[in-house]
Structure formats: C-alpha cells, structure tokens
Amino acid sequence: MLTVKQLREANGGLSNLTDVEIAEWAYKNQGYERYYPNFSDYAQAAGVSGVKDSKWSDRFGASIDSYQAGLYGVGEALGSDWMGEQRQRNDLEARNSQQLASMKGAVDRWSDVHGFSDGLDYVGGLGVQAAPYLVEAVAGGFVGRGLSTGARIAGV
C-alpha cells in the first residue's frame, strides 16, 4: 500500500489536492475497501492526519454546512456574488462530509436498509440532517414566546 506522501511524490506533488482527497480517491479507486472496513482505518494506515473517526461527526458537519449554504443562498438570491461563492463552498463541504460519512458506513438511502440496525442508522441520519432546522424552530419559538410575554406585560 502506498501512503499519501508516496502517491504525491509519484504524481508530481498533487498540490491542488488535500491529503484527505487523495486518500478518498485511493480508497475508492484502488480497491482498499477490500482490506479496510472503513475510510478512517485506511486513512490512518496511509498516513493521513485529521480524519474524523465518526460517521456521526461527518453527518453533523454535513448538516451544518448544508444549513449554512441555504442561508448564503438567500444572500445570493439578493444579488451578492460573495454569498454565492460561500454557498457553493458550503455545498461542496456538505457533500464531502456526507461522502465521508457514507464511506464510514452511514446508511443514507432507504434502499440500503437491510435490517434493524441499518434502519436505526438511517433514521438517526435523517434526525441529524434536520437538527439545524429544529434548533432554528425552537429558538424562534422561544423568541416569539418572549416577545409575546413582553407585549402582555407592557399592556400592548
């Protein structure tokens, strides 16, 4: 097995790619899935540091990046080019994090559910995807409740 450092040296440095991107490519395209049960194990063996060990942390990261992309999309719709660039960056980060979670065993499609534990993983993933929106709704509810209480106290 070649380390990421060896892959870089053999291919002219690959300065446009991160170590994680090189490792992802090698894991998917060089058959390392047969030897390593998940991407994290392969990345560690290939000498890549900074790979999150948990599919759940990747799922949360993807969820937050997707939520932020939606917020930037509002600014983009109002004509901000900078917001559009940020939306695209967050969309890409969300896709990358979700792909990492999938490579670590996350069940993302109903068609991949083949038992009870897969079903729990799938439902948990849906919950994680919805978490930023749930936080927004709960926070909005508390703010609305506080405003209505203040209005009642003020006699409005």
Secondary structure, 3 states (H helix, E strand, C coil): CCCHHHHHHHCCCCCCCCHHHHHHHHHHHCCHHHCCCCHHHHHHHCCCCCCCCCHHHHHHHHHHHHHHHHHHHHHHHCCCHHHHHHHHHHHHHHHHHHHHHHHCCCCCCHHHCCCHHHHHHHHHHHHHHHHHHHHHHHHHHHHHHHHHHHHHHHCC
